[in-house]
Amino acid sequence: MNKTFNKILSLLKNKFFGLVVCNRRGQSIAEFAVVTAMMSTFVSTAAPRLSSLMEEGKSQKSIQEIDK
């Protein structure tokens, strides 16, 4: 009985190891969701600063056009 149990345990371990190794080829959906959430957070926190930079650039360009 102990021999049969060890054989079954070994078989299960090999199958589990095979599944884990096979799934390491690419990213999972959970990793994709986390990266997407992080990117959206970074974009939303950077948006006000980028908006103010754009407004400053527009005003400087208008001043340069008036000077011409």
CHARMM internal coordinates of N, CA and C (Angstrom, degrees):
IC EDIT
DIST 1 N 1 CA 1.4506
DIST 1 CA 1 C 1.5272
ANGL 1 N 1 CA 1 C 110.47
DIST 1 C 2 N 1.3121
ANGL 1 CA 1 C 2 N 117.50
DIHE 1 N 1 CA 1 C 2 N -40.47
DIST 2 N 2 CA 1.4524
ANGL 1 C 2 N 2 CA 121.98
DIHE 1 CA 1 C 2 N 2 CA 178.84
DIST 2 CA 2 C 1.5287
ANGL 2 N 2 CA 2 C 110.28
DIHE 1 C 2 N 2 CA 2 C -63.04
DIST 2 C 3 N 1.3176
ANGL 2 CA 2 C 3 N 116.52
DIHE 2 N 2 CA 2 C 3 N -37.26
DIST 3 N 3 CA 1.4583
ANGL 2 C 3 N 3 CA 121.22
DIHE 2 CA 2 C 3 N 3 CA 179.62
DIST 3 CA 3 C 1.5356
ANGL 3 N 3 CA 3 C 109.98
DIHE 2 C 3 N 3 CA 3 C -66.25
DIST 3 C 4 N 1.3139
ANGL 3 CA 3 C 4 N 116.73
DIHE 3 N 3 CA 3 C 4 N -41.95
DIST 4 N 4 CA 1.4693
ANGL 3 C 4 N 4 CA 121.54
DIHE 3 CA 3 C 4 N 4 CA 178.87
DIST 4 CA 4 C 1.5286
ANGL 4 N 4 CA 4 C 110.45
DIHE 3 C 4 N 4 CA 4 C -65.56
DIST 4 C 5 N 1.3183
ANGL 4 CA 4 C 5 N 116.78
DIHE 4 N 4 CA 4 C 5 N -41.67
DIST 5 N 5 CA 1.4668
ANGL 4 C 5 N 5 CA 120.98
DIHE 4 CA 4 C 5 N 5 CA 178.73
DIST 5 CA 5 C 1.5257
ANGL 5 N 5 CA 5 C 110.44
DIHE 4 C 5 N 5 CA 5 C -62.69
DIST 5 C 6 N 1.3172
ANGL 5 CA 5 C 6 N 117.53
DIHE 5 N 5 CA 5 C 6 N -43.70
DIST 6 N 6 CA 1.4586
ANGL 5 C 6 N 6 CA 121.20
DIHE 5 CA 5 C 6 N 6 CA 178.94
DIST 6 CA 6 C 1.5201
ANGL 6 N 6 CA 6 C 111.46
DIHE 5 C 6 N 6 CA 6 C -64.31
DIST 6 C 7 N 1.3303
ANGL 6 CA 6 C 7 N 116.02
DIHE 6 N 6 CA 6 C 7 N -37.31
DIST 7 N 7 CA 1.4613
ANGL 6 C 7 N 7 CA 120.28
DIHE 6 CA 6 C 7 N 7 CA 178.84
DIST 7 CA 7 C 1.5271
ANGL 7 N 7 CA 7 C 110.50
DIHE 6 C 7 N 7 CA 7 C -65.69
DIST 7 C 8 N 1.3298
ANGL 7 CA 7 C 8 N 116.62
DIHE 7 N 7 CA 7 C 8 N -43.87
DIST 8 N 8 CA 1.4702
ANGL 7 C 8 N 8 CA 120.86
DIHE 7 CA 7 C 8 N 8 CA 178.58
DIST 8 CA 8 C 1.5251
ANGL 8 N 8 CA 8 C 110.37
DIHE 7 C 8 N 8 CA 8 C -65.57
DIST 8 C 9 N 1.3126
ANGL 8 CA 8 C 9 N 116.32
DIHE 8 N 8 CA 8 C 9 N -42.52
DIST 9 N 9 CA 1.4626
ANGL 8 C 9 N 9 CA 120.44
DIHE 8 CA 8 C 9 N 9 CA 178.97
DIST 9 CA 9 C 1.5237
ANGL 9 N 9 CA 9 C 110.73
DIHE 8 C 9 N 9 CA 9 C -62.37
DIST 9 C 10 N 1.3105
ANGL 9 CA 9 C 10 N 116.49
DIHE 9 N 9 CA 9 C 10 N -42.30
DIST 10 N 10 CA 1.4610
ANGL 9 C 10 N 10 CA 120.97
DIHE 9 CA 9 C 10 N 10 CA 178.37
DIST 10 CA 10 C 1.5208
ANGL 10 N 10 CA 10 C 111.10
DIHE 9 C 10 N 10 CA 10 C -63.46
DIST 10 C 11 N 1.3193
ANGL 10 CA 10 C 11 N 116.77
DIHE 10 N 10 CA 10 C 11 N -41.50
DIST 11 N 11 CA 1.4551
ANGL 10 C 11 N 11 CA 121.11
DIHE 10 CA 10 C 11 N 11 CA 178.96
DIST 11 CA 11 C 1.5232
ANGL 11 N 11 CA 11 C 111.14
DIHE 10 C 11 N 11 CA 11 C -63.55
DIST 11 C 12 N 1.3275
ANGL 11 CA 11 C 12 N 116.62
DIHE 11 N 11 CA 11 C 12 N -44.66
DIST 12 N 12 CA 1.4569
ANGL 11 C 12 N 12 CA 120.69
DIHE 11 CA 11 C 12 N 12 CA 178.74
DIST 12 CA 12 C 1.5203
ANGL 12 N 12 CA 12 C 111.85
DIHE 11 C 12 N 12 CA 12 C -64.20
DIST 12 C 13 N 1.3232
ANGL 12 CA 12 C 13 N 115.85
DIHE 12 N 12 CA 12 C 13 N -40.64
DIST 13 N 13 CA 1.4543
ANGL 12 C 13 N 13 CA 120.35
DIHE 12 CA 12 C 13 N 13 CA 179.07
DIST 13 CA 13 C 1.5232
ANGL 13 N 13 CA 13 C 110.76
DIHE 12 C 13 N 13 CA 13 C -63.12
DIST 13 C 14 N 1.3173
ANGL 13 CA 13 C 14 N 117.53
DIHE 13 N 13 CA 13 C 14 N -41.85
DIST 14 N 14 CA 1.4593
ANGL 13 C 14 N 14 CA 121.02
DIHE 13 CA 13 C 14 N 14 CA 178.57
DIST 14 CA 14 C 1.5242
ANGL 14 N 14 CA 14 C 111.43
DIHE 13 C 14 N 14 CA 14 C -65.20
DIST 14 C 15 N 1.3216
ANGL 14 CA 14 C 15 N 116.98
DIHE 14 N 14 CA 14 C 15 N -40.54
DIST 15 N 15 CA 1.4682
ANGL 14 C 15 N 15 CA 120.27
DIHE 14 CA 14 C 15 N 15 CA 178.15
DIST 15 CA 15 C 1.5279
ANGL 15 N 15 CA 15 C 110.94
DIHE 14 C 15 N 15 CA 15 C -65.33
DIST 15 C 16 N 1.3390
ANGL 15 CA 15 C 16 N 116.34
DIHE 15 N 15 CA 15 C 16 N -43.71
DIST 16 N 16 CA 1.4632
ANGL 15 C 16 N 16 CA 120.32
DIHE 15 CA 15 C 16 N 16 CA 179.48
DIST 16 CA 16 C 1.5237
ANGL 16 N 16 CA 16 C 110.35
DIHE 15 C 16 N 16 CA 16 C -63.74
DIST 16 C 17 N 1.3073
ANGL 16 CA 16 C 17 N 117.39
DIHE 16 N 16 CA 16 C 17 N -43.68
DIST 17 N 17 CA 1.4605
ANGL 16 C 17 N 17 CA 121.61
DIHE 16 CA 16 C 17 N 17 CA 179.25
DIST 17 CA 17 C 1.5230
ANGL 17 N 17 CA 17 C 110.06
DIHE 16 C 17 N 17 CA 17 C -62.40
DIST 17 C 18 N 1.3192
ANGL 17 CA 17 C 18 N 116.57
DIHE 17 N 17 CA 17 C 18 N -39.04
DIST 18 N 18 CA 1.4578
ANGL 17 C 18 N 18 CA 120.43
DIHE 17 CA 17 C 18 N 18 CA 178.06
DIST 18 CA 18 C 1.5148
ANGL 18 N 18 CA 18 C 112.05
DIHE 17 C 18 N 18 CA 18 C -63.78
DIST 18 C 19 N 1.3203
ANGL 18 CA 18 C 19 N 116.95
DIHE 18 N 18 CA 18 C 19 N -39.29
DIST 19 N 19 CA 1.4613
ANGL 18 C 19 N 19 CA 120.39
DIHE 18 CA 18 C 19 N 19 CA 178.14
DIST 19 CA 19 C 1.5175
ANGL 19 N 19 CA 19 C 111.51
DIHE 18 C 19 N 19 CA 19 C -67.05
DIST 19 C 20 N 1.3090
ANGL 19 CA 19 C 20 N 116.57
DIHE 19 N 19 CA 19 C 20 N -41.87
DIST 20 N 20 CA 1.4548
ANGL 19 C 20 N 20 CA 120.39
DIHE 19 CA 19 C 20 N 20 CA -178.90
DIST 20 CA 20 C 1.5215
ANGL 20 N 20 CA 20 C 110.55
DIHE 19 C 20 N 20 CA 20 C -66.24
DIST 20 C 21 N 1.3029
ANGL 20 CA 20 C 21 N 117.12
DIHE 20 N 20 CA 20 C 21 N -43.63
DIST 21 N 21 CA 1.4644
ANGL 20 C 21 N 21 CA 120.68
DIHE 20 CA 20 C 21 N 21 CA -179.39
DIST 21 CA 21 C 1.5253
ANGL 21 N 21 CA 21 C 110.32
DIHE 20 C 21 N 21 CA 21 C -67.49
DIST 21 C 22 N 1.3119
ANGL 21 CA 21 C 22 N 118.22
DIHE 21 N 21 CA 21 C 22 N -39.99
DIST 22 N 22 CA 1.4629
ANGL 21 C 22 N 22 CA 121.26
DIHE 21 CA 21 C 22 N 22 CA -179.45
DIST 22 CA 22 C 1.5167
ANGL 22 N 22 CA 22 C 111.73
DIHE 21 C 22 N 22 CA 22 C -64.86
DIST 22 C 23 N 1.3186
ANGL 22 CA 22 C 23 N 118.61
DIHE 22 N 22 CA 22 C 23 N -32.93
DIST 23 N 23 CA 1.4562
ANGL 22 C 23 N 23 CA 121.77
DIHE 22 CA 22 C 23 N 23 CA -176.80
DIST 23 CA 23 C 1.5201
ANGL 23 N 23 CA 23 C 112.99
DIHE 22 C 23 N 23 CA 23 C -82.06
DIST 23 C 24 N 1.2949
ANGL 23 CA 23 C 24 N 119.26
DIHE 23 N 23 CA 23 C 24 N 0.20
DIST 24 N 24 CA 1.4591
ANGL 23 C 24 N 24 CA 121.23
DIHE 23 CA 23 C 24 N 24 CA -179.37
DIST 24 CA 24 C 1.5216
ANGL 24 N 24 CA 24 C 112.05
DIHE 23 C 24 N 24 CA 24 C -89.13
DIST 24 C 25 N 1.2830
ANGL 24 CA 24 C 25 N 118.23
DIHE 24 N 24 CA 24 C 25 N 5.34
DIST 25 N 25 CA 1.4615
ANGL 24 C 25 N 25 CA 121.17
DIHE 24 CA 24 C 25 N 25 CA -178.16
DIST 25 CA 25 C 1.5176
ANGL 25 N 25 CA 25 C 112.61
DIHE 24 C 25 N 25 CA 25 C -73.28
DIST 25 C 26 N 1.3115
ANGL 25 CA 25 C 26 N 118.01
DIHE 25 N 25 CA 25 C 26 N -35.54
DIST 26 N 26 CA 1.4563
ANGL 25 C 26 N 26 CA 120.86
DIHE 25 CA 25 C 26 N 26 CA -176.02
DIST 26 CA 26 C 1.5098
ANGL 26 N 26 CA 26 C 111.42
DIHE 25 C 26 N 26 CA 26 C -139.99
DIST 26 C 27 N 1.3127
ANGL 26 CA 26 C 27 N 114.11
DIHE 26 N 26 CA 26 C 27 N -175.61
DIST 27 N 27 CA 1.4574
ANGL 26 C 27 N 27 CA 118.86
DIHE 26 CA 26 C 27 N 27 CA -179.58
DIST 27 CA 27 C 1.5195
ANGL 27 N 27 CA 27 C 110.44
DIHE 26 C 27 N 27 CA 27 C -84.49
DIST 27 C 28 N 1.2927
ANGL 27 CA 27 C 28 N 114.97
DIHE 27 N 27 CA 27 C 28 N 149.52
DIST 28 N 28 CA 1.4526
ANGL 27 C 28 N 28 CA 119.72
DIHE 27 CA 27 C 28 N 28 CA 177.67
DIST 28 CA 28 C 1.5265
ANGL 28 N 28 CA 28 C 109.31
DIHE 27 C 28 N 28 CA 28 C -88.56
DIST 28 C 29 N 1.3002
ANGL 28 CA 28 C 29 N 115.79
DIHE 28 N 28 CA 28 C 29 N 170.33
DIST 29 N 29 CA 1.4639
ANGL 28 C 29 N 29 CA 121.13
DIHE 28 CA 28 C 29 N 29 CA 179.62
DIST 29 CA 29 C 1.5230
ANGL 29 N 29 CA 29 C 109.93
DIHE 28 C 29 N 29 CA 29 C -66.16
DIST 29 C 30 N 1.3187
ANGL 29 CA 29 C 30 N 117.13
DIHE 29 N 29 CA 29 C 30 N -34.70
DIST 30 N 30 CA 1.4711
ANGL 29 C 30 N 30 CA 120.28
DIHE 29 CA 29 C 30 N 30 CA 179.67
DIST 30 CA 30 C 1.5283
ANGL 30 N 30 CA 30 C 110.34
DIHE 29 C 30 N 30 CA 30 C -64.64
DIST 30 C 31 N 1.3274
ANGL 30 CA 30 C 31 N 117.57
DIHE 30 N 30 CA 30 C 31 N -42.48
DIST 31 N 31 CA 1.4603
ANGL 30 C 31 N 31 CA 120.17
DIHE 30 CA 30 C 31 N 31 CA 177.76
DIST 31 CA 31 C 1.5221
ANGL 31 N 31 CA 31 C 110.77
DIHE 30 C 31 N 31 CA 31 C -63.11
DIST 31 C 32 N 1.3267
ANGL 31 CA 31 C 32 N 116.54
DIHE 31 N 31 CA 31 C 32 N -39.78
DIST 32 N 32 CA 1.4582
ANGL 31 C 32 N 32 CA 120.82
DIHE 31 CA 31 C 32 N 32 CA 177.92
DIST 32 CA 32 C 1.5247
ANGL 32 N 32 CA 32 C 110.99
DIHE 31 C 32 N 32 CA 32 C -62.10
DIST 32 C 33 N 1.3298
ANGL 32 CA 32 C 33 N 116.36
DIHE 32 N 32 CA 32 C 33 N -42.18
DIST 33 N 33 CA 1.4591
ANGL 32 C 33 N 33 CA 120.68
DIHE 32 CA 32 C 33 N 33 CA 179.78
DIST 33 CA 33 C 1.5267
ANGL 33 N 33 CA 33 C 111.24
DIHE 32 C 33 N 33 CA 33 C -64.75
DIST 33 C 34 N 1.3202
ANGL 33 CA 33 C 34 N 116.70
DIHE 33 N 33 CA 33 C 34 N -40.93
DIST 34 N 34 CA 1.4695
ANGL 33 C 34 N 34 CA 120.20
DIHE 33 CA 33 C 34 N 34 CA 179.91
DIST 34 CA 34 C 1.5194
ANGL 34 N 34 CA 34 C 110.69
DIHE 33 C 34 N 34 CA 34 C -65.72
DIST 34 C 35 N 1.3223
ANGL 34 CA 34 C 35 N 116.99
DIHE 34 N 34 CA 34 C 35 N -44.81
DIST 35 N 35 CA 1.4667
ANGL 34 C 35 N 35 CA 120.22
DIHE 34 CA 34 C 35 N 35 CA -179.91
DIST 35 CA 35 C 1.5270
ANGL 35 N 35 CA 35 C 110.44
DIHE 34 C 35 N 35 CA 35 C -64.23
DIST 35 C 36 N 1.3162
ANGL 35 CA 35 C 36 N 117.52
DIHE 35 N 35 CA 35 C 36 N -41.05
DIST 36 N 36 CA 1.4606
ANGL 35 C 36 N 36 CA 120.91
DIHE 35 CA 35 C 36 N 36 CA 178.25
DIST 36 CA 36 C 1.5272
ANGL 36 N 36 CA 36 C 111.28
DIHE 35 C 36 N 36 CA 36 C -62.94
DIST 36 C 37 N 1.3216
ANGL 36 CA 36 C 37 N 116.78
DIHE 36 N 36 CA 36 C 37 N -41.98
DIST 37 N 37 CA 1.4678
ANGL 36 C 37 N 37 CA 120.37
DIHE 36 CA 36 C 37 N 37 CA 178.36
DIST 37 CA 37 C 1.5255
ANGL 37 N 37 CA 37 C 111.08
DIHE 36 C 37 N 37 CA 37 C -64.36
DIST 37 C 38 N 1.3174
ANGL 37 CA 37 C 38 N 116.77
DIHE 37 N 37 CA 37 C 38 N -41.12
DIST 38 N 38 CA 1.4661
ANGL 37 C 38 N 38 CA 120.09
DIHE 37 CA 37 C 38 N 38 CA 178.96
DIST 38 CA 38 C 1.5279
ANGL 38 N 38 CA 38 C 110.91
DIHE 37 C 38 N 38 CA 38 C -64.94
DIST 38 C 39 N 1.3230
ANGL 38 CA 38 C 39 N 117.05
DIHE 38 N 38 CA 38 C 39 N -42.52
DIST 39 N 39 CA 1.4578
ANGL 38 C 39 N 39 CA 120.23
DIHE 38 CA 38 C 39 N 39 CA -179.85
DIST 39 CA 39 C 1.5234
ANGL 39 N 39 CA 39 C 111.18
DIHE 38 C 39 N 39 CA 39 C -64.13
DIST 39 C 40 N 1.3167
ANGL 39 CA 39 C 40 N 116.84
DIHE 39 N 39 CA 39 C 40 N -40.88
DIST 40 N 40 CA 1.4676
ANGL 39 C 40 N 40 CA 119.19
DIHE 39 CA 39 C 40 N 40 CA 179.42
DIST 40 CA 40 C 1.5232
ANGL 40 N 40 CA 40 C 110.90
DIHE 39 C 40 N 40 CA 40 C -66.55
DIST 40 C 41 N 1.3291
ANGL 40 CA 40 C 41 N 117.24
DIHE 40 N 40 CA 40 C 41 N -35.54
DIST 41 N 41 CA 1.4691
ANGL 40 C 41 N 41 CA 120.60
DIHE 40 CA 40 C 41 N 41 CA 176.84
DIST 41 CA 41 C 1.5181
ANGL 41 N 41 CA 41 C 110.77
DIHE 40 C 41 N 41 CA 41 C -65.00
DIST 41 C 42 N 1.3314
ANGL 41 CA 41 C 42 N 116.71
DIHE 41 N 41 CA 41 C 42 N -44.32
DIST 42 N 42 CA 1.4641
ANGL 41 C 42 N 42 CA 120.01
DIHE 41 CA 41 C 42 N 42 CA 179.39
DIST 42 CA 42 C 1.5191
ANGL 42 N 42 CA 42 C 111.37
DIHE 41 C 42 N 42 CA 42 C -63.55
DIST 42 C 43 N 1.3232
ANGL 42 CA 42 C 43 N 117.29
DIHE 42 N 42 CA 42 C 43 N -41.27
DIST 43 N 43 CA 1.4558
ANGL 42 C 43 N 43 CA 120.66
DIHE 42 CA 42 C 43 N 43 CA -179.60
DIST 43 CA 43 C 1.5235
ANGL 43 N 43 CA 43 C 110.73
DIHE 42 C 43 N 43 CA 43 C -66.46
DIST 43 C 44 N 1.3205
ANGL 43 CA 43 C 44 N 116.91
DIHE 43 N 43 CA 43 C 44 N -42.18
DIST 44 N 44 CA 1.4630
ANGL 43 C 44 N 44 CA 119.14
DIHE 43 CA 43 C 44 N 44 CA -178.14
DIST 44 CA 44 C 1.5280
ANGL 44 N 44 CA 44 C 111.94
DIHE 43 C 44 N 44 CA 44 C -68.69
DIST 44 C 45 N 1.3297
ANGL 44 CA 44 C 45 N 118.03
DIHE 44 N 44 CA 44 C 45 N -31.18
DIST 45 N 45 CA 1.4642
ANGL 44 C 45 N 45 CA 119.26
DIHE 44 CA 44 C 45 N 45 CA 177.87
DIST 45 CA 45 C 1.5274
ANGL 45 N 45 CA 45 C 111.31
DIHE 44 C 45 N 45 CA 45 C -79.27
DIST 45 C 46 N 1.3168
ANGL 45 CA 45 C 46 N 118.12
DIHE 45 N 45 CA 45 C 46 N -25.67
DIST 46 N 46 CA 1.4599
ANGL 45 C 46 N 46 CA 120.92
DIHE 45 CA 45 C 46 N 46 CA -179.36
DIST 46 CA 46 C 1.5243
ANGL 46 N 46 CA 46 C 112.62
DIHE 45 C 46 N 46 CA 46 C -88.34
DIST 46 C 47 N 1.3130
ANGL 46 CA 46 C 47 N 118.54
DIHE 46 N 46 CA 46 C 47 N -15.79
DIST 47 N 47 CA 1.4638
ANGL 46 C 47 N 47 CA 121.92
DIHE 46 CA 46 C 47 N 47 CA -175.06
DIST 47 CA 47 C 1.5271
ANGL 47 N 47 CA 47 C 113.58
DIHE 46 C 47 N 47 CA 47 C -58.58
DIST 47 C 48 N 1.3357
ANGL 47 CA 47 C 48 N 121.08
DIHE 47 N 47 CA 47 C 48 N -45.66
DIST 48 N 48 CA 1.4693
ANGL 47 C 48 N 48 CA 119.08
DIHE 47 CA 47 C 48 N 48 CA -179.65
DIST 48 CA 48 C 1.5362
ANGL 48 N 48 CA 48 C 112.76
DIHE 47 C 48 N 48 CA 48 C -62.33
DIST 48 C 49 N 1.3018
ANGL 48 CA 48 C 49 N 116.72
DIHE 48 N 48 CA 48 C 49 N -39.19
DIST 49 N 49 CA 1.4676
ANGL 48 C 49 N 49 CA 119.81
DIHE 48 CA 48 C 49 N 49 CA 179.73
DIST 49 CA 49 C 1.5221
ANGL 49 N 49 CA 49 C 110.65
DIHE 48 C 49 N 49 CA 49 C -66.55
DIST 49 C 50 N 1.3212
ANGL 49 CA 49 C 50 N 116.39
DIHE 49 N 49 CA 49 C 50 N -43.53
DIST 50 N 50 CA 1.4595
ANGL 49 C 50 N 50 CA 119.34
DIHE 49 CA 49 C 50 N 50 CA 179.08
DIST 50 CA 50 C 1.5229
ANGL 50 N 50 CA 50 C 111.21
DIHE 49 C 50 N 50 CA 50 C -65.64
DIST 50 C 51 N 1.3235
ANGL 50 CA 50 C 51 N 117.07
DIHE 50 N 50 CA 50 C 51 N -34.99
DIST 51 N 51 CA 1.4619
ANGL 50 C 51 N 51 CA 121.12
DIHE 50 CA 50 C 51 N 51 CA 178.15
DIST 51 CA 51 C 1.5273
ANGL 51 N 51 CA 51 C 110.50
DIHE 50 C 51 N 51 CA 51 C -64.66
DIST 51 C 52 N 1.3215
ANGL 51 CA 51 C 52 N 116.62
DIHE 51 N 51 CA 51 C 52 N -43.09
DIST 52 N 52 CA 1.4660
ANGL 51 C 52 N 52 CA 118.82
DIHE 51 CA 51 C 52 N 52 CA 179.46
DIST 52 CA 52 C 1.5242
ANGL 52 N 52 CA 52 C 111.03
DIHE 51 C 52 N 52 CA 52 C -67.27
DIST 52 C 53 N 1.3185
ANGL 52 CA 52 C 53 N 117.50
DIHE 52 N 52 CA 52 C 53 N -35.40
DIST 53 N 53 CA 1.4651
ANGL 52 C 53 N 53 CA 119.92
DIHE 52 CA 52 C 53 N 53 CA 176.79
DIST 53 CA 53 C 1.5261
ANGL 53 N 53 CA 53 C 110.97
DIHE 52 C 53 N 53 CA 53 C -64.68
DIST 53 C 54 N 1.3197
ANGL 53 CA 53 C 54 N 116.73
DIHE 53 N 53 CA 53 C 54 N -39.18
DIST 54 N 54 CA 1.4618
ANGL 53 C 54 N 54 CA 120.18
DIHE 53 CA 53 C 54 N 54 CA 178.62
DIST 54 CA 54 C 1.5244
ANGL 54 N 54 CA 54 C 110.79
DIHE 53 C 54 N 54 CA 54 C -65.37
DIST 54 C 55 N 1.3308
ANGL 54 CA 54 C 55 N 116.68
DIHE 54 N 54 CA 54 C 55 N -40.89
DIST 55 N 55 CA 1.4646
ANGL 54 C 55 N 55 CA 120.17
DIHE 54 CA 54 C 55 N 55 CA 179.81
DIST 55 CA 55 C 1.5256
ANGL 55 N 55 CA 55 C 110.72
DIHE 54 C 55 N 55 CA 55 C -65.27
DIST 55 C 56 N 1.3258
ANGL 55 CA 55 C 56 N 117.65
DIHE 55 N 55 CA 55 C 56 N -40.55
DIST 56 N 56 CA 1.4635
ANGL 55 C 56 N 56 CA 121.11
DIHE 55 CA 55 C 56 N 56 CA 177.77
DIST 56 CA 56 C 1.5206
ANGL 56 N 56 CA 56 C 110.62
DIHE 55 C 56 N 56 CA 56 C -62.98
DIST 56 C 57 N 1.3321
ANGL 56 CA 56 C 57 N 116.11
DIHE 56 N 56 CA 56 C 57 N -41.46
DIST 57 N 57 CA 1.4602
ANGL 56 C 57 N 57 CA 119.94
DIHE 56 CA 56 C 57 N 57 CA 178.73
DIST 57 CA 57 C 1.5125
ANGL 57 N 57 CA 57 C 112.30
DIHE 56 C 57 N 57 CA 57 C -64.46
DIST 57 C 58 N 1.3221
ANGL 57 CA 57 C 58 N 116.59
DIHE 57 N 57 CA 57 C 58 N -39.08
DIST 58 N 58 CA 1.4705
ANGL 57 C 58 N 58 CA 120.15
DIHE 57 CA 57 C 58 N 58 CA 178.51
DIST 58 CA 58 C 1.5260
ANGL 58 N 58 CA 58 C 110.79
DIHE 57 C 58 N 58 CA 58 C -65.07
DIST 58 C 59 N 1.3416
ANGL 58 CA 58 C 59 N 115.11
DIHE 58 N 58 CA 58 C 59 N -42.77
DIST 59 N 59 CA 1.4662
ANGL 58 C 59 N 59 CA 117.82
DIHE 58 CA 58 C 59 N 59 CA -178.87
DIST 59 CA 59 C 1.5278
ANGL 59 N 59 CA 59 C 110.83
DIHE 58 C 59 N 59 CA 59 C -66.88
DIST 59 C 60 N 1.3268
ANGL 59 CA 59 C 60 N 118.06
DIHE 59 N 59 CA 59 C 60 N -39.22
DIST 60 N 60 CA 1.4633
ANGL 59 C 60 N 60 CA 120.99
DIHE 59 CA 59 C 60 N 60 CA 177.70
DIST 60 CA 60 C 1.5241
ANGL 60 N 60 CA 60 C 111.23
DIHE 59 C 60 N 60 CA 60 C -64.92
DIST 60 C 61 N 1.3185
ANGL 60 CA 60 C 61 N 116.31
DIHE 60 N 60 CA 60 C 61 N -38.48
DIST 61 N 61 CA 1.4633
ANGL 60 C 61 N 61 CA 119.87
DIHE 60 CA 60 C 61 N 61 CA 178.59
DIST 61 CA 61 C 1.5153
ANGL 61 N 61 CA 61 C 110.45
DIHE 60 C 61 N 61 CA 61 C -66.75
DIST 61 C 62 N 1.3307
ANGL 61 CA 61 C 62 N 116.91
DIHE 61 N 61 CA 61 C 62 N -39.27
DIST 62 N 62 CA 1.4790
ANGL 61 C 62 N 62 CA 120.11
DIHE 61 CA 61 C 62 N 62 CA 178.00
DIST 62 CA 62 C 1.5121
ANGL 62 N 62 CA 62 C 110.68
DIHE 61 C 62 N 62 CA 62 C -64.00
DIST 62 C 63 N 1.3329
ANGL 62 CA 62 C 63 N 116.85
DIHE 62 N 62 CA 62 C 63 N -41.82
DIST 63 N 63 CA 1.4659
ANGL 62 C 63 N 63 CA 121.05
DIHE 62 CA 62 C 63 N 63 CA 179.00
DIST 63 CA 63 C 1.5243
ANGL 63 N 63 CA 63 C 110.12
DIHE 62 C 63 N 63 CA 63 C -62.74
DIST 63 C 64 N 1.3162
ANGL 63 CA 63 C 64 N 117.51
DIHE 63 N 63 CA 63 C 64 N -42.20
DIST 64 N 64 CA 1.4686
ANGL 63 C 64 N 64 CA 121.46
DIHE 63 CA 63 C 64 N 64 CA 178.45
DIST 64 CA 64 C 1.5249
ANGL 64 N 64 CA 64 C 111.26
DIHE 63 C 64 N 64 CA 64 C -64.14
DIST 64 C 65 N 1.3295
ANGL 64 CA 64 C 65 N 117.05
DIHE 64 N 64 CA 64 C 65 N -39.05
DIST 65 N 65 CA 1.4551
ANGL 64 C 65 N 65 CA 120.46
DIHE 64 CA 64 C 65 N 65 CA 179.34
DIST 65 CA 65 C 1.5156
ANGL 65 N 65 CA 65 C 110.63
DIHE 64 C 65 N 65 CA 65 C -67.33
DIST 65 C 66 N 1.3347
ANGL 65 CA 65 C 66 N 117.64
DIHE 65 N 65 CA 65 C 66 N -37.10
DIST 66 N 66 CA 1.4520
ANGL 65 C 66 N 66 CA 120.92
DIHE 65 CA 65 C 66 N 66 CA 178.59
DIST 66 CA 66 C 1.5323
ANGL 66 N 66 CA 66 C 110.16
DIHE 65 C 66 N 66 CA 66 C -67.02
DIST 66 C 67 N 1.3491
ANGL 66 CA 66 C 67 N 115.38
DIHE 66 N 66 CA 66 C 67 N -39.28
DIST 67 N 67 CA 1.4766
ANGL 66 C 67 N 67 CA 119.38
DIHE 66 CA 66 C 67 N 67 CA -179.96
DIST 67 CA 67 C 1.5116
ANGL 67 N 67 CA 67 C 112.04
DIHE 66 C 67 N 67 CA 67 C -64.63
DIST 67 C 68 N 1.3132
ANGL 67 CA 67 C 68 N 117.90
DIHE 67 N 67 CA 67 C 68 N -29.26
DIST 68 N 68 CA 1.4672
ANGL 67 C 68 N 68 CA 119.99
DIHE 67 CA 67 C 68 N 68 CA 179.87
DIST 68 CA 68 C 1.4962
ANGL 68 N 68 CA 68 C 109.19
DIHE 67 C 68 N 68 CA 68 C -68.70
END
COOR INIT
IC SEED 1 N 1 CA 1 C
IC BUILD
